Amino acid sequence: MKSTAKIKSTMTMLEYCKLLLNKISFNDELLKKEYQKGLKYLNPKDQEELKQWLLLKGKMVDNKND
């Protein structure tokens, strides 16, 4: 059977973290938990970018690594 559409999607871990955090931003507790989990998979530059992105969104998240 032939596939009618092949969707190739490449997303960086930073982009994925932003997407996920944006979707769960209504729940501060869950947001903090997922933020901390996401940091484990990001390099220091991306960690800082994610932190700044959250600040721009008006979300304050404690970073235990700071």
Contact map, one row per residue, 1 for C-alpha under 8 A:
111000000000000000000000000000000000000000000000000000000000000000
111100000000000000000000000000000000000000000000000000000000000000
111111000000000000000000000000000000000000000000000000000000000000
011111000000000000000000000000000000000000000000000000000000000000
001111100000000000000000000000000000000000000000000000000000000000
001111110000000000000000000000000000000000000000000000000000000000
000011111000000000000000000000000000000000000000000000000000000000
000001111100000000000000000000000000000000000000000000000000000000
000000111110000000000000000000000000000000000000000000000000000000
000000011111000000000000000000000000000000000000000000000000000000
000000001111101100000000000000000000000000000000000000000000000000
000000000111111100000000000000000000000000000000000000000000000000
000000000011111110000000000000000000000011000000000000000000000000
000000000001111111000000000000000000000001000100010000000000000000
000000000011111111100000000000000000000000000000000000000000000000
000000000011111111110000000000000000000000000000000000000000000000
000000000000111111111000000000000010010000000000010000000000000000
000000000000011111111100000000000000000000000000010000000000000000
000000000000001111111110000000000000000000000000000000000000000000
000000000000000111111111000000000000000000000000000000000000000000
000000000000000011111111100000100110000000000000000000000000000000
000000000000000001111111100000000000000000000000000000000000000000
000000000000000000111111110000000000000000000000000000000000000000
000000000000000000011111111001100000000000000000000000000000000000
000000000000000000001111111100100000000000000000000000000000000000
000000000000000000000011111100100000000000000000000000000000000000
000000000000000000000001111111100000000000000000000000000000000000
000000000000000000000000111111110000000000000000000000000000000000
000000000000000000000000001111111000000000000000000000000000000000
000000000000000000000001001111111100000000000000000000000000000000
000000000000000000001001111111111110000000000000000000000000000000
000000000000000000000000000111111111000000000000000000000000110000
000000000000000000000000000011111111100000000000000000000000000000
000000000000000000001000000001111111110000000000000000000000000000
000000000000000010001000000000111111111000000000000000000000100000
000000000000000000000000000000011111111100000000000000000000001000
000000000000000000000000000000001111111110000000000000000000000000
000000000000000010000000000000000111111111000000000000000000000000
000000000000000000000000000000000011111111100010000000000000000000
000000000000000000000000000000000001111111000000000000000000000000
000000000000100000000000000000000000111111100000000000000000000000
000000000000110000000000000000000000011111111110000000000000000000
000000000000000000000000000000000000001011111110000000000000000000
000000000000000000000000000000000000000001111111000000000000000000
000000000000000000000000000000000000000001111111100000000000000000
000000000000010000000000000000000000000001111111110000000000000000
000000000000000000000000000000000000001001111111111000000000000000
000000000000000000000000000000000000000000011111111100000000000000
000000000000000000000000000000000000000000001111111110000000000000
000000000000010011000000000000000000000000000111111111000000000000
000000000000000000000000000000000000000000000011111111100000100000
000000000000000000000000000000000000000000000001111111110000000000
000000000000000000000000000000000000000000000000111111111000000000
000000000000000000000000000000000000000000000000011111111111100000
000000000000000000000000000000000000000000000000001111111111000000
000000000000000000000000000000000000000000000000000111111110000000
000000000000000000000000000000000000000000000000000011111110000000
000000000000000000000000000000000000000000000000000001111111000000
000000000000000000000000000000000000000000000000000001111111100000
000000000000000000000000000000000000000000000000000001100111110000
000000000000000000000000000000010010000000000000001001000011111000
000000000000000000000000000000010000000000000000000000000001111100
000000000000000000000000000000000001000000000000000000000000111111
000000000000000000000000000000000000000000000000000000000000011111
000000000000000000000000000000000000000000000000000000000000001111
000000000000000000000000000000000000000000000000000000000000001111
